[in-house]
């Protein structure tokens, strides 16, 4: 099976899963529940969503500034405009296909700033590691501080499904792991032989240079100009994520009195929903409805609120992403790239 077919099937699977998660709850709603949900959508005060968009944009601005800091030690500091527009186009690309955005923005920053693709890709890997650490830290905080409410939900919706993935470890599973271990040993031996006898090969030099570039990007965080400012950006990004959800509570009467802890719970568990399906389609409103249900909000109303939040953020990414696609080549028209392209991950990623 070639890579294009595999990517197409993967895309179809995640998109199909999202569409199913949209259809399934609506199909099971009673006429009364649908009427109540539609009424909630009609009565919502959508003016508050403007503030949610502003908070989201502030997080993206901060992410662009942080990315500038990471790129500066390993190659060159790109302009803020190009960094921000590349990130917004990356979010747009991720709506089309998971993880496409990471490759896209590295390609764009290479094209318009001359930053080596491999080094840029390394910085993006570090970004993702930081995001994962923040997400799991906040999730642990939320679960521990709201254990009576969220403990069983976490066990049922997160921990138990994760544990089930390892339940297949039978004799066949043990043999599979053993085979994998042997394969790793063989691979290590092959790499050692290549290193020992193939140092003069151009292919070897390219592979080593590529991996070194990626690694330089990954560890660039240790050489940023100001560690406190870098940490401040990392915290600010997630604080803005929190604010963009908290302000949405003002849109509906049944969420207006919910506080800090509920916003944080939706931020954490909603992030897992976005990871699970194509841009969170279908899954995000379901998770939000389940979380709000734990705090006394009727399921169909929580489902409507989830759609409000998800639609607002998705439309923002679509609008700003397409505007960025138009602006990026225009603001760089006639610009001469001083740092030429180097061998990178671009070919292998495509």
C-alpha positions as CSV (number, residue, x, y, z in Angstrom):
1,X,0.0,0.0,0.0
2,X,1.6,3.3,-1.1
3,X,1.9,6.3,1.2
4,X,-0.8,8.4,-0.7
5,X,-3.4,5.6,-0.3
6,X,-2.5,5.2,3.4
7,X,-2.8,8.9,4.0
8,X,-6.2,9.0,2.1
9,X,-7.5,6.1,4.2
10,X,-6.3,7.7,7.4
11,X,-8.0,11.0,6.5
12,X,-11.2,9.2,5.5
13,X,-11.2,7.3,8.8
14,X,-10.8,10.4,11.1
15,X,-13.3,12.4,9.0
16,X,-15.8,9.6,9.0
17,X,-15.4,9.2,12.7
18,X,-16.1,12.9,13.2
19,X,-19.2,12.8,11.0
20,X,-20.5,9.7,12.8
21,X,-20.1,11.5,16.1
22,X,-22.1,14.4,14.7
23,X,-24.9,12.2,13.5
24,X,-25.1,9.7,16.3
25,X,-26.2,12.0,19.2
26,X,-28.6,14.0,17.0
27,X,-30.1,10.8,15.8
28,X,-30.8,9.7,19.4
29,X,-32.2,13.0,20.6
30,X,-35.9,13.1,21.1
31,X,-37.9,15.9,19.4
32,X,-38.2,17.7,22.8
33,X,-34.4,17.5,23.2
34,X,-33.8,18.9,19.7
35,X,-36.3,21.7,20.3
36,X,-34.5,22.6,23.6
37,X,-31.1,22.5,21.9
38,X,-32.2,24.7,19.0
39,X,-33.8,27.2,21.4
40,X,-30.5,27.4,23.4
41,X,-28.6,28.1,20.1
42,X,-31.1,30.9,19.2
43,X,-31.1,32.5,22.6
44,X,-27.3,32.6,23.0
45,X,-25.5,36.0,23.3
46,X,-23.0,35.5,20.5
47,X,-21.3,38.9,21.2
48,X,-19.2,37.1,23.8
49,X,-17.6,35.0,21.1
50,X,-15.8,38.0,19.8
51,X,-13.8,38.1,23.1
52,X,-13.2,34.3,22.7
53,X,-11.7,34.9,19.3
54,X,-9.5,37.7,20.6
55,X,-8.1,35.4,23.4
56,X,-7.4,32.7,20.8
57,X,-5.6,35.2,18.5
58,X,-3.6,36.4,21.5
59,X,-2.4,32.8,22.1
60,X,-1.4,32.4,18.5
61,X,0.5,35.7,18.7
62,X,2.4,34.5,21.7
63,X,3.1,31.1,20.0
64,X,4.6,33.0,17.0
65,X,6.8,35.1,19.3
66,X,7.9,32.0,21.2
67,X,8.7,30.2,17.8
68,X,10.9,33.2,16.9
69,X,12.8,32.7,20.1
70,X,13.4,29.0,19.3
71,X,14.5,29.5,15.7
72,X,17.0,32.3,16.5
73,X,19.7,30.2,18.2
74,X,19.7,27.5,15.5
75,X,19.3,29.5,12.2
76,X,17.9,33.0,12.1
77,X,15.1,34.9,13.7
78,X,12.2,35.2,11.3
79,X,9.9,38.2,11.2
80,X,6.9,38.1,13.4
81,X,4.5,38.5,10.5
82,X,5.9,35.5,8.7
83,X,5.9,33.4,11.9
84,X,2.3,34.3,12.8
85,X,0.9,33.8,9.3
86,X,2.7,30.5,8.9
87,X,1.3,29.3,12.2
88,X,-2.3,30.3,11.2
89,X,-1.9,28.5,7.8
90,X,-0.7,25.5,9.8
91,X,-3.8,25.4,11.9
92,X,-5.9,25.6,8.7
93,X,-3.9,22.7,7.2
94,X,-4.5,20.6,10.4
95,X,-8.2,20.9,9.7
96,X,-7.7,19.2,6.4
97,X,-5.4,16.5,7.7
98,X,-3.9,15.8,11.1
99,X,-0.2,16.8,11.6
100,X,-0.1,18.4,8.1
101,X,0.2,21.8,9.7
102,X,3.6,21.0,11.3
103,X,5.1,20.2,7.9
104,X,3.3,23.1,6.2
105,X,4.6,25.9,8.5
106,X,8.2,24.6,8.4
107,X,8.0,24.7,4.6
108,X,6.6,28.2,4.7
109,X,9.2,29.6,7.0
110,X,11.9,28.0,4.8
111,X,10.3,29.5,1.7
112,X,9.9,33.0,3.0
113,X,12.7,33.3,5.6
114,X,15.3,30.8,4.4
115,X,15.2,28.9,7.7
116,X,16.4,25.3,7.3
117,X,13.4,23.0,7.2
118,X,15.0,20.3,9.4
119,X,15.9,22.8,12.2
120,X,12.4,24.4,12.0
121,X,10.9,20.9,12.2
122,X,13.0,20.2,15.3
123,X,11.6,23.3,17.1
124,X,8.1,22.2,16.3
125,X,8.7,18.8,17.9
126,X,9.9,20.7,21.0
127,X,6.7,22.8,20.9
128,X,4.6,19.7,20.8
129,X,6.4,18.2,23.7
130,X,5.8,21.4,25.7
131,X,2.1,21.3,24.8
132,X,1.8,17.7,25.9
133,X,3.5,18.4,29.2
134,X,1.1,21.4,29.8
135,X,-2.0,19.4,28.8
136,X,-1.2,16.4,31.1
137,X,-0.1,18.6,34.0
138,X,-3.4,20.6,33.8
139,X,-5.4,17.4,33.4
140,X,-3.7,15.9,36.5
141,X,-4.4,19.2,38.4
142,X,-8.1,19.2,37.3
143,X,-8.7,15.5,38.2
144,X,-6.9,15.7,41.6
145,X,-8.7,19.0,42.7
146,X,-12.1,17.7,41.5
147,X,-11.7,14.1,42.2
148,X,-15.3,13.5,43.5
149,X,-16.7,14.9,40.3
150,X,-14.2,14.1,37.6
151,X,-12.5,11.0,39.1
152,X,-14.9,8.4,37.7
153,X,-15.2,10.3,34.4
154,X,-11.4,10.3,34.0
155,X,-11.3,6.5,34.8
156,X,-14.1,5.7,32.4
157,X,-13.3,8.0,29.5
158,X,-9.5,8.3,29.6
159,X,-7.7,5.8,31.8
160,X,-9.7,2.6,31.1
161,X,-9.6,3.0,27.3
162,X,-5.9,3.6,27.5
163,X,-5.4,0.5,29.7
164,X,-7.5,-1.6,27.3
165,X,-5.0,-0.9,24.6
166,X,-2.5,-3.0,26.5
167,X,-4.9,-5.8,27.4
168,X,-4.0,-7.8,24.3
169,X,-0.6,-8.8,25.8
170,X,-1.1,-12.6,25.5
171,X,1.4,-15.1,24.1
172,X,1.0,-13.5,20.6
173,X,1.6,-10.1,22.1
174,X,4.7,-11.3,23.9
175,X,6.1,-12.8,20.6
176,X,5.3,-9.5,18.8
177,X,7.3,-7.5,21.4
178,X,10.1,-10.0,21.3
179,X,10.2,-9.7,17.5
180,X,10.2,-5.9,17.8
181,X,13.1,-6.0,20.3
182,X,15.2,-8.3,17.9
183,X,14.4,-5.9,15.0
184,X,15.7,-3.0,17.0
185,X,18.9,-4.8,17.7
186,X,19.3,-5.6,14.0
187,X,18.6,-2.0,13.1
188,X,21.1,-0.8,15.6
189,X,23.7,-3.1,14.1
190,X,23.0,-2.0,10.6
191,X,23.3,1.7,11.6
192,X,26.6,0.9,13.3
193,X,27.9,-0.8,10.1
194,X,26.8,2.2,8.0
195,X,28.5,4.5,10.4
196,X,31.7,2.5,10.3
197,X,32.0,1.7,6.6
198,X,29.8,4.2,4.9
199,X,31.1,7.5,6.2
200,X,32.3,8.5,2.7
201,X,28.9,7.9,1.2
202,X,27.0,11.1,0.2
203,X,23.8,9.5,1.4
204,X,25.3,9.0,4.9
205,X,26.4,12.6,5.0
206,X,22.9,13.8,4.1
207,X,21.2,11.6,6.7
208,X,23.6,12.6,9.4
209,X,23.2,16.3,8.5
210,X,19.5,16.0,8.4
211,X,19.3,14.3,11.8
212,X,21.7,16.9,13.3
213,X,19.6,19.7,12.0
214,X,16.4,18.3,13.5
215,X,18.2,17.6,16.8
216,X,19.6,21.2,16.8
217,X,16.0,22.4,16.5
218,X,14.8,20.2,19.3
219,X,17.4,21.4,21.8
220,X,17.2,25.0,20.7
221,X,15.1,25.8,23.8
222,X,18.2,25.7,25.9
223,X,19.8,28.6,24.0
224,X,16.8,31.0,23.8
225,X,17.7,34.6,24.6
226,X,15.5,34.7,27.7
227,X,14.3,31.6,29.5
228,X,11.8,33.5,31.8
229,X,10.2,35.1,28.7
230,X,10.0,31.7,27.0
231,X,8.3,30.2,30.0
232,X,6.0,33.2,30.3
233,X,4.9,32.6,26.6
234,X,4.3,28.9,27.3
235,X,2.1,29.7,30.3
236,X,0.4,32.6,28.6
237,X,-0.6,30.5,25.6
238,X,-2.5,28.0,27.8
239,X,-4.0,30.8,29.9
240,X,-5.5,32.3,26.8
241,X,-6.8,28.8,25.8
242,X,-8.5,28.8,29.2
243,X,-9.9,32.4,28.8
244,X,-11.3,31.7,25.3
245,X,-13.5,28.9,26.9
246,X,-14.4,30.7,30.1
247,X,-15.7,33.8,28.3
248,X,-18.0,31.5,26.2
249,X,-19.9,30.6,29.4
250,X,-21.4,34.1,29.2
251,X,-23.2,33.2,25.9
252,X,-25.9,31.0,27.5
253,X,-27.9,31.3,30.7
254,X,-27.2,27.7,31.8
255,X,-23.4,28.2,31.8
256,X,-23.2,31.8,32.9
257,X,-22.7,30.8,36.6
258,X,-20.1,28.1,36.0
259,X,-16.6,29.0,37.2
260,X,-12.9,28.4,36.9
261,X,-12.8,24.7,37.6
262,X,-15.4,23.8,34.9
263,X,-13.6,25.9,32.3
264,X,-10.3,24.1,33.1
265,X,-12.0,20.7,32.8
266,X,-13.4,21.5,29.4
267,X,-10.1,22.9,28.3
268,X,-8.3,19.6,29.2
269,X,-10.8,17.0,28.1
270,X,-11.8,19.0,25.1
271,X,-8.2,19.0,24.0
272,X,-8.2,15.2,24.0
273,X,-11.3,15.3,21.8
274,X,-9.6,17.6,19.3
275,X,-6.6,15.1,19.2
276,X,-9.0,12.1,18.7
277,X,-10.9,13.3,15.6
278,X,-10.4,15.7,12.7
279,X,-10.2,19.1,14.4
280,X,-12.5,17.8,17.1
281,X,-15.5,17.5,14.8
282,X,-18.3,15.6,16.5
283,X,-16.2,14.5,19.5
284,X,-15.7,18.0,21.0
285,X,-19.4,18.8,21.6
286,X,-19.9,15.2,23.0
287,X,-17.1,15.7,25.6
288,X,-18.3,19.2,26.5
289,X,-21.8,17.9,27.1
290,X,-20.5,15.0,29.2
291,X,-18.4,17.4,31.3
292,X,-21.2,19.9,31.8
293,X,-23.5,17.1,32.7
294,X,-21.3,16.4,35.7
295,X,-22.0,19.9,36.9
296,X,-25.8,19.8,36.5
297,X,-26.3,21.0,32.9
298,X,-28.8,19.0,30.8
299,X,-27.1,16.9,28.2
300,X,-28.7,18.5,25.1
301,X,-27.9,22.0,26.4
302,X,-24.3,21.0,27.1
303,X,-24.2,19.6,23.5
304,X,-25.4,22.9,22.1
305,X,-22.8,24.8,24.1
306,X,-20.1,22.5,22.8
307,X,-21.1,23.2,19.2
308,X,-21.0,27.0,20.0
309,X,-17.5,26.8,21.2
310,X,-16.2,24.4,18.5
311,X,-17.9,26.3,15.6
312,X,-16.6,29.6,16.9
313,X,-13.0,28.5,17.0
314,X,-13.1,26.5,13.8
315,X,-14.6,29.5,11.9
316,X,-11.8,31.7,13.3
317,X,-9.2,29.3,12.0
318,X,-10.8,29.1,8.6
319,X,-11.2,32.8,8.2
320,X,-7.8,33.8,9.6
321,X,-6.1,30.9,7.9
322,X,-7.4,31.8,4.5
323,X,-6.5,35.5,5.0
324,X,-3.0,34.4,6.0
325,X,-2.8,32.3,2.8
326,X,-3.4,35.5,0.8
327,X,-1.3,37.8,2.9
328,X,1.9,35.7,3.2
329,X,3.0,35.8,-0.4
330,X,2.0,39.4,-0.8
331,X,4.0,40.8,2.1
332,X,7.0,38.8,0.9
333,X,6.6,39.9,-2.7
334,X,10.1,40.8,-4.1
335,X,11.8,39.7,-0.9
336,X,15.3,38.2,-1.4
337,X,16.0,35.1,0.7
338,X,19.6,35.4,2.0
339,X,19.8,31.9,3.6
340,X,19.3,29.3,0.8
341,X,17.4,26.1,1.3
342,X,19.2,23.1,2.8
343,X,18.5,19.4,2.6
344,X,15.5,18.7,4.8
345,X,12.7,16.6,5.9
346,X,10.4,18.2,3.3
347,X,10.8,15.5,0.6
348,X,10.3,12.6,3.0
349,X,7.3,14.4,4.7
350,X,5.5,14.8,1.4
